[in-house]
Structures are given as structure tokens and as C-alpha cells.
Amino acid sequence: MGLSNLVYPGANHTRFHHAIGCMHLMQKAVRVLRMKDVEISEEEANALYIAILLHDIGHGAYSHALEHSIVNEITHEEISLKFMKALNDEFKGKLSLAIQVFEGKYDRKFLYQLISSQLDIDRLDYLKRDSFFTGVAEGNISSDRLIAMMNVVDNELVIEQKGIYSVEKFIIARRLMYWQVYLHKTGLVAENLLVSILKRAKELATKGVELPSSKALKYFLYNPINRENFSEKTLQIFSELDDYDVLSAIKEWKNNEDFILSTLATKIINRNLLKIEIQEKPFTEDYIEKRRKKLTKLVDLSEKELEYFVFSNEIKHQAYNTKKPIKIYTKKGKLEDIAKASDQLNLRALTKPVVKYYLCYPKKLK
């Protein structure tokens, strides 16, 4: 959820809640499929439970923020895999099948689809959970109903025809949750501020400036970490890094001598965020320049330093991707893409990516 709790105060649940919730739903899915005579061995079932329990273990502090600041060119999925392989060594190969399933290398495709697809156990948990904790009722999907309608045909995970309306609601709920919660403008600007703070701290660290922080955070600030040098030692230190390390450091940096770091840190701590404008067309260079000039009248900053306070980017979301379809198993025994099987015209509209553009700039500096 990153910094969504700045918008929705109830959104303080952790990724651990999500991980054990996913495992609970996976156990339900295995029971349902076995009742429908889908053969799933004990070894395969355990592999599914392990894979879904650990699917997000590679996420860093504050969700996606660390992927774009203190750790470079390596995704949380890759880090998850590194954790799983390290655990596999520790448990003498007991995670081997789980890793195969997680990577999509196991020959039974539907097992991978339960872990990662457009209607996977991960999404069934987080949409309902995030809807509950934020109070955004539009995301309240019927995960039990969707699991009850699951089946396997030709080695693929499908939904029986009588579950079609639940799938329609699921796709629409996902769209609404993205625009109302995950890409909410206040959460968006807060996450950008957090990334900027960590980038500035890393920039100062590379210049040899001493910054107060925990040992774990210090390691990532003072060492360039990427895919190539992400060692076992790095993995161990990464496992010790959490939200508390980052937040306590930001509270210290509020009083730092560096104007940029202290100003950004103060903004997060005091909840005095940057102003954000969102529109459907890119902002003109003239308009962005106007905002930059207004800021330079208040404080002397270089062109590069200005980018910490005035920046624009785009956000994109596609509610449903027809390249990885959710297949409906009709009563006539045919498989149809939900976008074609549904009589909801707006479902086809949701197959198109929606792109919006945003611009952030200070209301005032402190």
C-alpha cells in the first residue's frame, strides 16, 4: 500500500497479512479443484502454498519505492526468487518444485496461473483486503465465489460460465481500486516524494556525506546495488530493511544541512506534500517551465536540483489484458475470452490502457 495511509488512515495492514491471506485462499482453491476431479498431488499442493506464501517476499520497504531509488535494475520478483533459492538451500531442496511453479517452468500451466495470471490468488486477496482496510467498497469482490467457479480444462485455469458476473465485477473492481486507491493523486505524490528523498540521500552518500540511518539502510545508501552485485550478503541485509528504518532516517534527515534533503523530508513528516495536477494530455514544456521559474524566484537551485521539486510523468493502467485472457468455460464445453463471452459492453472498453499525466510542484517550500 506504500503511503496510501496518508489518504486512507485504515490502510495500515502489512504485506504479511496479504501473504498468509493468499495461502488461505490457495488452500481453498486446491480443495475446490480436487472436488472437481482435478488431480493435484500433495507435493504440488505444498509447492503452491510455498510459492504463494513467498511470492511477495522480495518487496522492500514502502512497497515499490525502493525498486526505483536505493536498489537499481532489479525487480522485487527477482529478489523474491533469490530469497526462495536461499531458503531452498537451507531446507535441502524442499522448495524446488515451488520455485519451478513460481517461475512458470512446471509443465502443469494452471498451477502457475493460480500464482500469476489476470485472475490469480494474489489479486483475489489484495483487492478484497485493500478494499476492506481503505473502506473503498467498490473493490469488495467475491473471492470465495470466484474460487468456487474455478476449474481446469486442457491444463488451463478457467472459470465456469455461471461465474461470469463475478469475473465482470472483479475486473471493474480492479479498475476502480487502481484509480481510487493505488494511483490516488495524494498517494502518488507522497510515493514520488519518498523516492526523491531516497535518491537525494543516495546522491549525498556517494559524495561521502555522513547520513544518520540504520546499518541496513546505510549499506544500501553507501553501496551501488544492482542485479549483478546482489549477493547473498546483500540479500541478508535486504531482509533486515523495513519501513521503520526508512521512516526513522527521514525523521533525522529533516534537520540535515542539505536544503533539498531536509525540505523533502520535512514535507513527508509534516504531511505538507507537493501540489499535484493530473490530466489526460501531457503538460506543455512552457507550463512546466513556468512552475520552475516560480520556484527559482524563491530559492537558488540548479537545473538538476529543480527536478526534485518540479517534475512530470505518466501513470498507466489496463484493467484487462486480452493477451493473457481469463477464459470462461461455457455450458457447451467451449472456452471463450471473458471480453467476448460477457454481454457487458464496457468490459471491452477496459481492455484499452488508460494513460494520465501528472505534474508535481511545491505549494510552498516548508
DATA-V969856 format. One record per residue. N is the residue number from 1. RES is the residue in one small letter. OMEGA is omega in degrees with one decimal (none if undefined). Layout:
N;RES;OMEGA + N;RES;OMEGA
This chain:
1;m;178.7 + 2;g;-179.4 + 3;l;-179.7 + 4;s;179.8 + 5;n;173.2 + 6;l;179.0 + 7;v;-179.1 + 8;y;-173.2 + 9;p;179.6 + 10;g;-174.5 + 11;a;179.6 + 12;n;179.5 + 13;h;-173.7 + 14;t;176.8 + 15;r;177.1 + 16;f;174.7 + 17;h;-177.4 + 18;h;-176.8 + 19;a;-178.9 + 20;i;174.5 + 21;g;177.8 + 22;c;-179.2 + 23;m;177.7 + 24;h;179.6 + 25;l;178.5 + 26;m;177.3 + 27;q;176.4 + 28;k;-178.6 + 29;a;179.1 + 30;v;178.5 + 31;r;-179.7 + 32;v;-177.4 + 33;l;177.6 + 34;r;177.4 + 35;m;179.9 + 36;k;175.8 + 37;d;171.7 + 38;v;-175.8 + 39;e;175.9 + 40;i;-178.3 + 41;s;177.5 + 42;e;-179.9 + 43;e;178.9 + 44;e;178.9 + 45;a;178.7 + 46;n;177.9 + 47;a;177.9 + 48;l;-178.4 + 49;y;-179.7 + 50;i;-177.0 + 51;a;-177.7 + 52;i;177.6 + 53;l;-174.7 + 54;l;-171.1 + 55;h;-177.1 + 56;d;-173.0 + 57;i;-179.4 + 58;g;177.3 + 59;h;179.0 + 60;g;178.6 + 61;a;-180.0 + 62;y;172.8 + 63;s;-171.3 + 64;h;-172.7 + 65;a;-177.0 + 66;l;-179.5 + 67;e;-174.4 + 68;h;-177.1 + 69;s;-173.1 + 70;i;174.1 + 71;v;-174.5 + 72;n;171.4 + 73;e;174.1 + 74;i;-176.0 + 75;t;178.8 + 76;h;177.0 + 77;e;178.5 + 78;e;178.5 + 79;i;175.7 + 80;s;-179.4 + 81;l;177.6 + 82;k;177.0 + 83;f;-178.4 + 84;m;178.8 + 85;k;177.5 + 86;a;177.8 + 87;l;178.4 + 88;n;175.9 + 89;d;-178.1 + 90;e;-178.0 + 91;f;172.4 + 92;k;171.4 + 93;g;-176.6 + 94;k;178.5 + 95;l;-174.6 + 96;s;-179.3 + 97;l;177.9 + 98;a;179.1 + 99;i;177.2 + 100;q;179.9 + 101;v;-179.0 + 102;f;-179.3 + 103;e;-178.5 + 104;g;-177.1 + 105;k;179.1 + 106;y;-170.8 + 107;d;178.6 + 108;r;-170.6 + 109;k;-174.4 + 110;f;177.4 + 111;l;177.1 + 112;y;-178.8 + 113;q;175.6 + 114;l;179.3 + 115;i;-174.1 + 116;s;175.5 + 117;s;-179.4 + 118;q;176.0 + 119;l;-176.6 + 120;d;-178.1 + 121;i;177.8 + 122;d;-178.0 + 123;r;179.9 + 124;l;178.3 + 125;d;-170.0 + 126;y;179.5 + 127;l;-178.9 + 128;k;-178.6 + 129;r;-177.9 + 130;d;176.4 + 131;s;-179.1 + 132;f;-174.3 + 133;f;177.8 + 134;t;-175.7 + 135;g;177.7 + 136;v;-170.7 + 137;a;-176.8 + 138;e;-178.5 + 139;g;-175.0 + 140;n;-178.8 + 141;i;177.0 + 142;s;-176.9 + 143;s;178.6 + 144;d;179.6 + 145;r;-180.0 + 146;l;178.1 + 147;i;179.6 + 148;a;-178.4 + 149;m;-179.3 + 150;m;174.1 + 151;n;178.3 + 152;v;177.5 + 153;v;-179.8 + 154;d;176.7 + 155;n;-179.9 + 156;e;176.6 + 157;l;-178.6 + 158;v;175.1 + 159;i;179.3 + 160;e;-171.4 + 161;q;-177.4 + 162;k;176.4 + 163;g;-172.4 + 164;i;-177.8 + 165;y;176.7 + 166;s;178.3 + 167;v;178.0 + 168;e;-179.7 + 169;k;179.3 + 170;f;-178.3 + 171;i;-180.0 + 172;i;178.9 + 173;a;179.8 + 174;r;178.2 + 175;r;-177.9 + 176;l;179.6 + 177;m;179.2 + 178;y;-176.1 + 179;w;-179.4 + 180;q;-174.5 + 181;v;-171.7 + 182;y;179.2 + 183;l;176.6 + 184;h;-171.2 + 185;k;-179.7 + 186;t;176.0 + 187;g;-179.1 + 188;l;-179.2 + 189;v;178.5 + 190;a;179.3 + 191;e;176.8 + 192;n;177.1 + 193;l;-179.8 + 194;l;177.5 + 195;v;179.5 + 196;s;178.6 + 197;i;-178.8 + 198;l;177.7 + 199;k;179.6 + 200;r;178.8 + 201;a;179.6 + 202;k;179.1 + 203;e;178.8 + 204;l;179.5 + 205;a;179.8 + 206;t;176.7 + 207;k;177.1 + 208;g;178.1 + 209;v;-179.3 + 210;e;-179.4 + 211;l;178.4 + 212;p;178.4 + 213;s;177.7 + 214;s;-179.7 + 215;k;-177.7 + 216;a;-179.4 + 217;l;179.6 + 218;k;-179.7 + 219;y;-178.0 + 220;f;177.0 + 221;l;-172.5 + 222;y;176.2 + 223;n;176.9 + 224;p;-176.2 + 225;i;176.5 + 226;n;-177.5 + 227;r;-174.1 + 228;e;-174.4 + 229;n;178.9 + 230;f;-172.2 + 231;s;176.2 + 232;e;178.2 + 233;k;178.9 + 234;t;-180.0 + 235;l;179.6 + 236;q;-179.5 + 237;i;178.1 + 238;f;-179.2 + 239;s;-179.6 + 240;e;-175.8 + 241;l;177.3 + 242;d;-176.3 + 243;d;-176.5 + 244;y;177.6 + 245;d;-175.7 + 246;v;-177.3 + 247;l;-179.9 + 248;s;177.1 + 249;a;-179.3 + 250;i;177.9 + 251;k;176.7 + 252;e;-175.3 + 253;w;177.0 + 254;k;-177.6 + 255;n;-178.7 + 256;n;-179.5 + 257;e;-179.6 + 258;d;-176.0 + 259;f;-176.1 + 260;i;-178.6 + 261;l;-177.5 + 262;s;-179.5 + 263;t;-179.9 + 264;l;-179.8 + 265;a;178.8 + 266;t;-179.5 + 267;k;179.3 + 268;i;-176.2 + 269;i;-178.8 + 270;n;-178.4 + 271;r;177.1 + 272;n;-170.3 + 273;l;174.9 + 274;l;173.5 + 275;k;178.5 + 276;i;174.1 + 277;e;179.1 + 278;i;177.0 + 279;q;-174.1 + 280;e;177.4 + 281;k;178.1 + 282;p;177.0 + 283;f;-179.6 + 284;t;179.2 + 285;e;179.1 + 286;d;-178.7 + 287;y;178.8 + 288;i;-179.8 + 289;e;178.5 + 290;k;178.7 + 291;r;178.8 + 292;r;-178.3 + 293;k;179.0 + 294;k;-179.7 + 295;l;-178.4 + 296;t;175.4 + 297;k;-178.5 + 298;l;-175.1 + 299;v;-177.9 + 300;d;-179.5 + 301;l;176.1 + 302;s;179.8 + 303;e;-179.0 + 304;k;-179.3 + 305;e;178.0 + 306;l;-177.4 + 307;e;176.2 + 308;y;-175.2 + 309;f;179.1 + 310;v;-178.6 + 311;f;178.0 + 312;s;179.4 + 313;n;178.1 + 314;e;172.4 + 315;i;-175.9 + 316;k;174.2 + 317;h;176.0 + 318;q;-174.3 + 319;a;-178.1 + 320;y;-177.5 + 321;n;-176.9 + 322;t;178.5 + 323;k;175.4 + 324;k;-167.9 + 325;p;166.7 + 326;i;-174.3 + 327;k;177.3 + 328;i;179.2 + 329;y;-174.5 + 330;t;179.9 + 331;k;177.2 + 332;k;177.1 + 333;g;178.5 + 334;k;176.6 + 335;l;-179.6 + 336;e;173.5 + 337;d;-179.2 + 338;i;-178.9 + 339;a;178.6 + 340;k;-176.9 + 341;a;-176.4 + 342;s;174.3 + 343;d;176.9 + 344;q;-178.8 + 345;l;-177.2 + 346;n;177.9 + 347;l;177.6 + 348;r;177.6 + 349;a;-178.0 + 350;l;176.9 + 351;t;-180.0 + 352;k;178.1 + 353;p;175.5 + 354;v;-179.4 + 355;v;174.4 + 356;k;-176.7 + 357;y;179.8 + 358;y;177.5 + 359;l;178.5 + 360;c;177.6 + 361;y;-175.6 + 362;p;169.3 + 363;k;171.4 + 364;k;-171.4 + 365;l;-177.1 + 366;k;none
